[in-house]
């Protein structure tokens, strides 16, 4: 038997409408689909809010260099700076 029933979660168990429950017998296999989450909102951190509000890629101009090339450039600049 395949049936769709409407119900709610009361904190301990799933409660279904009495008319729908009459169609079920003890031991029947059921499938539960959770449609919405009302009480579990993810709290957004300050960093996540900033990332969402500010498009940091708009301020970056790509040079086309690889990470290794950039590291080598920074090493050269530091070695020249400390002489």
PLY file of the C-alpha trace (Angstrom):
ply
format ascii 1.0
element vertex 83
property float x
property float y
property float z
element edge 82
property int vertex1
property int vertex2
end_header
0.00 0.00 0.00
1.22 3.49 -0.82
-0.47 6.38 0.96
0.35 10.02 1.64
-0.65 11.29 5.07
-0.36 14.73 6.61
0.97 15.15 10.11
3.31 17.08 12.38
6.19 16.43 14.74
5.35 17.16 18.37
8.90 16.91 19.71
8.85 13.18 20.37
6.87 11.56 17.58
5.11 12.09 14.28
1.39 12.72 14.78
-0.95 12.04 11.84
-4.59 12.85 11.26
-6.97 10.28 12.80
-8.64 9.54 9.45
-5.27 8.86 7.79
-4.11 6.74 10.72
-7.06 4.35 10.27
-5.53 3.23 6.96
-2.35 2.07 8.72
-1.80 -1.18 10.59
0.80 -2.00 13.23
4.00 -3.00 11.49
3.24 -1.17 8.21
6.33 0.31 6.61
6.08 4.08 6.14
8.17 6.71 4.38
8.45 10.14 5.98
9.23 13.24 3.92
10.10 16.44 5.76
8.68 19.36 3.82
9.93 22.40 5.74
12.11 23.40 8.64
10.46 26.08 10.71
12.61 26.29 13.82
16.10 25.52 12.53
17.45 28.63 10.87
21.19 28.71 10.43
22.67 31.76 12.10
24.81 33.64 9.62
28.21 34.73 10.94
29.60 38.23 10.39
32.12 36.91 7.88
29.39 35.16 5.89
27.31 38.34 5.86
30.28 40.33 4.56
30.98 37.78 1.84
27.36 37.91 0.77
27.19 41.73 0.77
30.59 42.54 -0.73
31.77 41.00 -3.98
35.51 40.93 -3.29
36.23 39.64 -6.80
35.15 43.03 -8.14
38.29 44.56 -6.57
40.76 41.96 -7.82
42.52 42.09 -11.16
43.95 38.73 -12.11
47.57 38.75 -13.28
47.40 35.26 -14.71
50.30 34.11 -12.53
50.29 30.81 -10.71
50.56 30.58 -6.92
54.19 29.41 -7.24
55.08 32.41 -9.41
53.49 34.78 -6.92
55.35 33.15 -4.02
58.64 33.48 -5.89
57.91 37.15 -6.62
57.19 37.85 -2.94
60.42 36.05 -1.90
62.42 38.20 -4.34
60.81 41.39 -3.05
61.54 40.45 0.56
65.14 39.46 -0.14
65.78 42.76 -1.95
64.08 44.73 0.83
66.26 43.39 3.64
69.69 44.16 2.23
0 1
1 2
2 3
3 4
4 5
5 6
6 7
7 8
8 9
9 10
10 11
11 12
12 13
13 14
14 15
15 16
16 17
17 18
18 19
19 20
20 21
21 22
22 23
23 24
24 25
25 26
26 27
27 28
28 29
29 30
30 31
31 32
32 33
33 34
34 35
35 36
36 37
37 38
38 39
39 40
40 41
41 42
42 43
43 44
44 45
45 46
46 47
47 48
48 49
49 50
50 51
51 52
52 53
53 54
54 55
55 56
56 57
57 58
58 59
59 60
60 61
61 62
62 63
63 64
64 65
65 66
66 67
67 68
68 69
69 70
70 71
71 72
72 73
73 74
74 75
75 76
76 77
77 78
78 79
79 80
80 81
81 82
